[in-house]
Structure formats: C-alpha cells, structure tokens
Amino acid sequence: MKSGNKTIIILQMFFILIVSIILWFGYPKTDFELNGNAVNVKSINANAIIISENPDFSNPRYLDIENKKNLSFKLNPGIYYWKSANNFIKGFGKKFVINSEVGMKIEKDEETNKSDLMNTGNIKINITKSEEGVLVGSVILEPEEKQEIENVNEEYIGGQDG
Amino acid sequence: MDNKKIELMLLGFLLIVLLLQNVSGLGITPGRTTIDFKDGLEKEVEFSVLNNEHKNMQVLLMVQGELNQSVELFDNLVDFMPSEESKQFKYKIKLSSEISKNPGLHTAEIVAFEIPKQTEEGTYVGATLAVISQIYVYVPCPGKCIDAELNVLDAEQNSTITFIVPIINRGKLGIGDARALIDIYTGLNEKIGTIETDSLPIESGARTELSARWFADVNSGNYIAKVSVFYDGESKSFEKQFSIGKNMLSIESILVNEFNLGEIAKLRILIENKWNKELKDVFANLVVFNHENQVMADIKSATENIPSLSKTELVAYWDTIGVEEGEYDGKLIVKYEKKSADKNLLLKISENNLDITGVGYAIKGNQGKGIDLTMILLIIVIILLVVNLSWFVFFRRIMARKNKQKSL
C-alpha cells in the first residue's frame, strides 16, 4: 500500500476516533427508572427529557432537568417513548410501558359500622354490583375515589372503564 | 409532658385506629391487553394479581366474554400469604380465523374473584370483590377505518389551548392523509370557533396524533368540541365536552418562616380562586418523597371556604423530626369539590432553611435543542463517503495518468 493511501486511512481512523470520543462525551446520558406509574430520571449530562406517546415523537412533552438532576413524576398508563437531550445531541428514542392497574378495597370502620369501596388502581374503573347473581347497579370511580357501600353479601366486579 | 411521651401516645392512638378498621382489597394488572388480530395467532400473556392489603386470601381465576373459548388459563385457584404482595400468572390466547369475518373489537375477560371467608357458623359476611383484566382483540376492517378521540390540554382562559386528536388506523390499508376539523360550541350550542389540525399519513395498525392550537379569549366554563376526522375521502365525527379554566384554583406561593430542622414547620400556601363562585371545603395536601421515591411526609391543611375571585392562605404543619438535610421531590395538591390543582415541587432542606421551588413540567417547543443522534451519524457517513469518493477519484486519475505515461 502506498504511503498516500496509508495516510488517508490513518486520517479516516483518526476522524472516526475523534467523532466517537465527541459522541461518547456529548451523548445525553440519564438513568431512567420505572416504578409502577412513577418515573424517576437522574441526569448525568442531559438537560431535557422528551416524552411522547408516539414513536415519531409528535406532540412531545419536554421535561426540564437542567437545574434539577433528579426528577420524579407520574404518568397515566399507556405506551410511551422517551429520549434524553442536551444542547448538542438528542439521544436515541426508547420505549416504555406503564401498565394499567385495576384495584379496589373495602374499608370498614368498626366504630361507625360504615364501609367504603375505594378505587386503589391507577385508572378509572367501572364497578358493577350484584346481589345473589343479579346485577343491581354500577358505579364509576376515579383513582382514589370512594363510595359508601352496604357491605352485606353483595359482590363488586371492577374493570377498566372506557 | 416530654416529646417521647407524646410520640408514644400518638403511636398508641394510631394502633387503635388501625385495629378498628377492617380492610379488604384486590387488584389486577394490566387492566387491559390489546392485541391486533392475526390469523392463527397464538401467544402467552402475563398478568399479576395484587394482594395490596397483605392478607391471607384465596382467589379464583376465570375467563368470560365472547372470546372465552380462545383463552386458556394455566391456574384457576390460587392462595395468597400475607407476605405475597403480588403473584404473576399466564394465559394462552389462540385466535381462530372465525372472528376475522367480523371486523372490529372482540373481547374476553380474566376475572380474579376473592373467595369469601366463612364464619364459624358457615355463613359469608360482607361484600366480595372481583377485578377484571380485559383482553381486547381488534380485527382490522378490509378498507380504511379509524378509532379517534380528543384530548384538550392547557384549557385556561386567555391562553392557547392545545387540541390533540389521537388516531389509530384499524384498517388493513394505510391512510395517505388524515386531518381533523374541530368546531367549538358554547353550552347554548353557539359556534365560537373552528380550527383545523395538521394532516398526517397513518400506516395500517399505527397510531398518530393530529394537533391544533386555539387562543381561548372566552369566558371560563364548559364547551363542546365537535370533531370531524377526514381520511382519504372518508370521515368520522364525534364530540366531547371540555372545560376552559378548569383549574378554578391556582397555587400562588408557598412560604415558610423561621424554619428549624427537627421542629414543626409552618407552611403558608397562598391560593387564588379564579372562579366566579365561592369554593367550599378547600384544603392543601403536601406530599414529600424520599430518595427511593417513597412517601416520607403527607401533610394536610385545615379546610377553608374561599370566596369568589379572591386569595386565601391555607396553613399546614410539617413535623420535620427525623428528616435529613438534602433535596427532596414533592407535590402540592389543592383539593376542592372533587377536583384538584397540583404543582410539582423541589424542597431544599438545610439546618435553618427550607426552600420550596416549582418544577417545570409542560409542553414546550424550545427545549432540548440538540441535533438528533441519527442526524449526526448521517452527517458522519456523508463526510466519510465524500472523503472516500474523493480518494477513489484521485486514485483513478493517478492510475490513468500512470497508464498513459506507460503507453507513451
């Protein structure tokens, strides 16, 4: 191989090395943790997190983490796409899923003998009430919303609404 | 009475309150699994039953609904110990070509039913709970069809409202151009505005969002958005009611005077009622999270009535015994009439100071100015291609010149 060609190859390798180093240090790095429907983001050198419900990142939400290196927030159940960004680079998009949770609890106060049915999940639920196998009513409860019930021998079946 | 005695009394009181309450609970996740129909599709799907109250219970798992013959559960009767917060299970779904004849939604339900406990006399006492994990199977229509809804963001008076129309293409064919027209009506059915969204293509089975913005120089209140989505010569219409100025209350400021770590801090939360009526039973709830994202303080103020178009201070007390210096995330929620306004907070705690600042979380278009990494890599590839091409042309020219010299 001629010395001119060698120089070009060496220059190209040097160019790729420099670009790789710049990308390594300039790439917006974050620690991303998902716990239930709570998202915790710790910035290493990113100053914004971009979150969208669409893989093409249309209508995204921008979360400013420039002044706050550790950010926690809650999202509704669904499929999300996120990427970190700083003033130089927007990172690769990644996907995460927040599962919907249907939950109910009955709280009985023995003192007053009153009972409440509460939505303990993270979505709006439609609850049907049956007595001896016969449907007698229904109620829609938002998360953390509760309603007083008889709490005798009735049955409550809850599922995601909408 | 010293502090330790007070703490012991409080602990005892809490124990009595807990013993007096009888709690039963049940949960399931995911609440819904959505599957796009494929002929002969066979897959296993995981779900979890939650024992949030950490108790002994027996749960019966059942399948019901239209597709119950297509779903096979691996477990039917399961026992939970108090130490088991959740248990994971699986079901197998096998879709037959039969349902492909009926495009649209087909469903089944996994029901987790808590088996009631018998008393010594052999009778059941109290209500029983059952929770459902839904299975939604969408069979695509032969042509072009869509599912659409409307989300209204930042619906405040004298500000720009964002209308988002998420669309899912439920057809077998791709859509070349989808756009939506949104007419806005008052409660008296008087049209006050029309806006048009951007237009986008949607591949078969894909989801996209159309968006439009509208400046709401109208009074606070309820409005109706009538949406018409046009896609490749077809259309779908629906309507949705939304409120402008739904945040009747705004959190103006939080003040803390004479803070000393380890003592009881007095938080003064200034609230403004922007609605033209008195709001009753308003209270503030400050939740502070530790570094593991667990609730370390949950403080509530007393309830107050706030007269229309006025400001009121809500006072809450936070006992900071055991709290360490540092930065903590928090959320301030002001609850009123089954609604709430909230604000994410950052609490910086030092020995003699508590700084509370708001944390931005909004749709903005001017942050994260960086260039897409894909774009950077593309530029590098182009540079390398140009360099190599120049090298190749240069090399060919030299070779040609040498060959010419040799032939001479």
HADDOCK unambig.tbl for C-alpha pairs under 7 A between the chains (distance, minus, plus):
assign (segid A and resid 47 and name CA) (segid B and resid 368 and name CA) 7.00 0.50 0.50
assign (segid A and resid 48 and name CA) (segid B and resid 367 and name CA) 6.89 0.50 0.50
assign (segid A and resid 48 and name CA) (segid B and resid 368 and name CA) 5.48 0.50 0.50
assign (segid A and resid 54 and name CA) (segid B and resid 208 and name CA) 6.34 0.50 0.50
assign (segid A and resid 58 and name CA) (segid B and resid 209 and name CA) 6.90 0.50 0.50
assign (segid A and resid 60 and name CA) (segid B and resid 363 and name CA) 6.90 0.50 0.50
assign (segid A and resid 61 and name CA) (segid B and resid 362 and name CA) 6.29 0.50 0.50
assign (segid A and resid 61 and name CA) (segid B and resid 363 and name CA) 4.74 0.50 0.50
assign (segid A and resid 61 and name CA) (segid B and resid 364 and name CA) 6.86 0.50 0.50
assign (segid A and resid 62 and name CA) (segid B and resid 362 and name CA) 6.44 0.50 0.50
assign (segid A and resid 62 and name CA) (segid B and resid 363 and name CA) 5.84 0.50 0.50
assign (segid A and resid 62 and name CA) (segid B and resid 364 and name CA) 6.04 0.50 0.50
assign (segid A and resid 62 and name CA) (segid B and resid 367 and name CA) 6.76 0.50 0.50
assign (segid A and resid 63 and name CA) (segid B and resid 360 and name CA) 6.78 0.50 0.50
assign (segid A and resid 63 and name CA) (segid B and resid 361 and name CA) 5.33 0.50 0.50
assign (segid A and resid 63 and name CA) (segid B and resid 362 and name CA) 6.86 0.50 0.50
assign (segid A and resid 64 and name CA) (segid B and resid 360 and name CA) 6.24 0.50 0.50
assign (segid A and resid 64 and name CA) (segid B and resid 361 and name CA) 6.98 0.50 0.50
assign (segid A and resid 72 and name CA) (segid B and resid 329 and name CA) 6.99 0.50 0.50
assign (segid A and resid 85 and name CA) (segid B and resid 368 and name CA) 5.06 0.50 0.50
assign (segid A and resid 85 and name CA) (segid B and resid 370 and name CA) 6.19 0.50 0.50
assign (segid A and resid 86 and name CA) (segid B and resid 368 and name CA) 5.44 0.50 0.50
assign (segid A and resid 86 and name CA) (segid B and resid 369 and name CA) 6.81 0.50 0.50
assign (segid A and resid 86 and name CA) (segid B and resid 370 and name CA) 5.58 0.50 0.50
assign (segid A and resid 87 and name CA) (segid B and resid 368 and name CA) 6.07 0.50 0.50
assign (segid A and resid 87 and name CA) (segid B and resid 369 and name CA) 5.22 0.50 0.50
assign (segid A and resid 87 and name CA) (segid B and resid 370 and name CA) 4.48 0.50 0.50
assign (segid A and resid 88 and name CA) (segid B and resid 369 and name CA) 6.99 0.50 0.50
assign (segid A and resid 88 and name CA) (segid B and resid 370 and name CA) 4.03 0.50 0.50
assign (segid A and resid 88 and name CA) (segid B and resid 371 and name CA) 5.93 0.50 0.50
assign (segid A and resid 89 and name CA) (segid B and resid 370 and name CA) 4.05 0.50 0.50
assign (segid A and resid 89 and name CA) (segid B and resid 371 and name CA) 4.64 0.50 0.50
assign (segid A and resid 89 and name CA) (segid B and resid 372 and name CA) 5.71 0.50 0.50
assign (segid A and resid 89 and name CA) (segid B and resid 373 and name CA) 5.92 0.50 0.50
assign (segid A and resid 90 and name CA) (segid B and resid 370 and name CA) 5.13 0.50 0.50
assign (segid A and resid 90 and name CA) (segid B and resid 371 and name CA) 5.43 0.50 0.50
assign (segid A and resid 90 and name CA) (segid B and resid 372 and name CA) 4.46 0.50 0.50
assign (segid A and resid 90 and name CA) (segid B and resid 373 and name CA) 5.67 0.50 0.50
assign (segid A and resid 91 and name CA) (segid B and resid 372 and name CA) 6.41 0.50 0.50
assign (segid A and resid 91 and name CA) (segid B and resid 373 and name CA) 5.57 0.50 0.50
assign (segid A and resid 92 and name CA) (segid B and resid 373 and name CA) 6.57 0.50 0.50
assign (segid A and resid 99 and name CA) (segid B and resid 29 and name CA) 6.59 0.50 0.50
assign (segid A and resid 99 and name CA) (segid B and resid 30 and name CA) 5.13 0.50 0.50
assign (segid A and resid 100 and name CA) (segid B and resid 29 and name CA) 6.04 0.50 0.50
assign (segid A and resid 100 and name CA) (segid B and resid 30 and name CA) 4.89 0.50 0.50
assign (segid A and resid 100 and name CA) (segid B and resid 31 and name CA) 4.95 0.50 0.50
assign (segid A and resid 100 and name CA) (segid B and resid 32 and name CA) 6.94 0.50 0.50
assign (segid A and resid 101 and name CA) (segid B and resid 27 and name CA) 6.95 0.50 0.50
assign (segid A and resid 101 and name CA) (segid B and resid 28 and name CA) 5.84 0.50 0.50
assign (segid A and resid 101 and name CA) (segid B and resid 29 and name CA) 4.54 0.50 0.50
assign (segid A and resid 101 and name CA) (segid B and resid 30 and name CA) 5.45 0.50 0.50
assign (segid A and resid 101 and name CA) (segid B and resid 31 and name CA) 5.19 0.50 0.50
assign (segid A and resid 102 and name CA) (segid B and resid 27 and name CA) 5.43 0.50 0.50
assign (segid A and resid 102 and name CA) (segid B and resid 28 and name CA) 5.30 0.50 0.50
assign (segid A and resid 102 and name CA) (segid B and resid 29 and name CA) 6.29 0.50 0.50
assign (segid A and resid 102 and name CA) (segid B and resid 31 and name CA) 5.42 0.50 0.50
assign (segid A and resid 102 and name CA) (segid B and resid 131 and name CA) 6.57 0.50 0.50
assign (segid A and resid 103 and name CA) (segid B and resid 26 and name CA) 5.69 0.50 0.50
assign (segid A and resid 103 and name CA) (segid B and resid 27 and name CA) 3.88 0.50 0.50
assign (segid A and resid 103 and name CA) (segid B and resid 28 and name CA) 6.33 0.50 0.50
assign (segid A and resid 103 and name CA) (segid B and resid 131 and name CA) 6.85 0.50 0.50
assign (segid A and resid 104 and name CA) (segid B and resid 25 and name CA) 5.55 0.50 0.50
assign (segid A and resid 104 and name CA) (segid B and resid 26 and name CA) 5.68 0.50 0.50
assign (segid A and resid 104 and name CA) (segid B and resid 27 and name CA) 6.33 0.50 0.50
assign (segid A and resid 105 and name CA) (segid B and resid 23 and name CA) 6.84 0.50 0.50
assign (segid A and resid 105 and name CA) (segid B and resid 24 and name CA) 5.36 0.50 0.50
assign (segid A and resid 105 and name CA) (segid B and resid 25 and name CA) 3.81 0.50 0.50
assign (segid A and resid 105 and name CA) (segid B and resid 26 and name CA) 6.38 0.50 0.50
assign (segid A and resid 106 and name CA) (segid B and resid 23 and name CA) 5.58 0.50 0.50
assign (segid A and resid 106 and name CA) (segid B and resid 24 and name CA) 5.16 0.50 0.50
assign (segid A and resid 106 and name CA) (segid B and resid 25 and name CA) 6.17 0.50 0.50
assign (segid A and resid 107 and name CA) (segid B and resid 21 and name CA) 6.74 0.50 0.50
assign (segid A and resid 107 and name CA) (segid B and resid 22 and name CA) 5.84 0.50 0.50
assign (segid A and resid 107 and name CA) (segid B and resid 23 and name CA) 4.54 0.50 0.50
assign (segid A and resid 107 and name CA) (segid B and resid 24 and name CA) 6.65 0.50 0.50
assign (segid A and resid 108 and name CA) (segid B and resid 21 and name CA) 5.57 0.50 0.50
assign (segid A and resid 108 and name CA) (segid B and resid 22 and name CA) 4.88 0.50 0.50
assign (segid A and resid 108 and name CA) (segid B and resid 23 and name CA) 6.12 0.50 0.50
assign (segid A and resid 109 and name CA) (segid B and resid 20 and name CA) 6.30 0.50 0.50
assign (segid A and resid 109 and name CA) (segid B and resid 21 and name CA) 4.80 0.50 0.50
assign (segid A and resid 109 and name CA) (segid B and resid 22 and name CA) 6.48 0.50 0.50
assign (segid A and resid 110 and name CA) (segid B and resid 20 and name CA) 5.47 0.50 0.50
assign (segid A and resid 110 and name CA) (segid B and resid 21 and name CA) 5.92 0.50 0.50
assign (segid A and resid 111 and name CA) (segid B and resid 20 and name CA) 6.74 0.50 0.50
assign (segid A and resid 151 and name CA) (segid B and resid 126 and name CA) 4.86 0.50 0.50
assign (segid A and resid 151 and name CA) (segid B and resid 127 and name CA) 4.66 0.50 0.50
assign (segid A and resid 152 and name CA) (segid B and resid 125 and name CA) 6.30 0.50 0.50
assign (segid A and resid 152 and name CA) (segid B and resid 126 and name CA) 4.32 0.50 0.50
assign (segid A and resid 152 and name CA) (segid B and resid 127 and name CA) 5.37 0.50 0.50
assign (segid A and resid 153 and name CA) (segid B and resid 125 and name CA) 6.14 0.50 0.50
assign (segid A and resid 153 and name CA) (segid B and resid 126 and name CA) 4.98 0.50 0.50
assign (segid A and resid 153 and name CA) (segid B and resid 127 and name CA) 4.72 0.50 0.50
assign (segid A and resid 154 and name CA) (segid B and resid 127 and name CA) 4.73 0.50 0.50
assign (segid A and resid 154 and name CA) (segid B and resid 128 and name CA) 6.48 0.50 0.50
assign (segid A and resid 155 and name CA) (segid B and resid 127 and name CA) 5.49 0.50 0.50
assign (segid A and resid 155 and name CA) (segid B and resid 128 and name CA) 4.78 0.50 0.50
assign (segid A and resid 155 and name CA) (segid B and resid 129 and name CA) 5.90 0.50 0.50
assign (segid A and resid 156 and name CA) (segid B and resid 128 and name CA) 6.25 0.50 0.50
assign (segid A and resid 156 and name CA) (segid B and resid 129 and name CA) 4.98 0.50 0.50
assign (segid A and resid 156 and name CA) (segid B and resid 130 and name CA) 6.10 0.50 0.50
assign (segid A and resid 157 and name CA) (segid B and resid 129 and name CA) 6.03 0.50 0.50
assign (segid A and resid 157 and name CA) (segid B and resid 130 and name CA) 4.55 0.50 0.50
assign (segid A and resid 157 and name CA) (segid B and resid 131 and name CA) 5.54 0.50 0.50
assign (segid A and resid 158 and name CA) (segid B and resid 130 and name CA) 6.38 0.50 0.50
assign (segid A and resid 158 and name CA) (segid B and resid 131 and name CA) 4.88 0.50 0.50
assign (segid A and resid 158 and name CA) (segid B and resid 132 and name CA) 6.07 0.50 0.50
assign (segid A and resid 159 and name CA) (segid B and resid 31 and name CA) 6.85 0.50 0.50
assign (segid A and resid 159 and name CA) (segid B and resid 131 and name CA) 6.02 0.50 0.50
assign (segid A and resid 159 and name CA) (segid B and resid 132 and name CA) 4.81 0.50 0.50
assign (segid A and resid 159 and name CA) (segid B and resid 133 and name CA) 6.79 0.50 0.50
assign (segid A and resid 160 and name CA) (segid B and resid 31 and name CA) 5.78 0.50 0.50
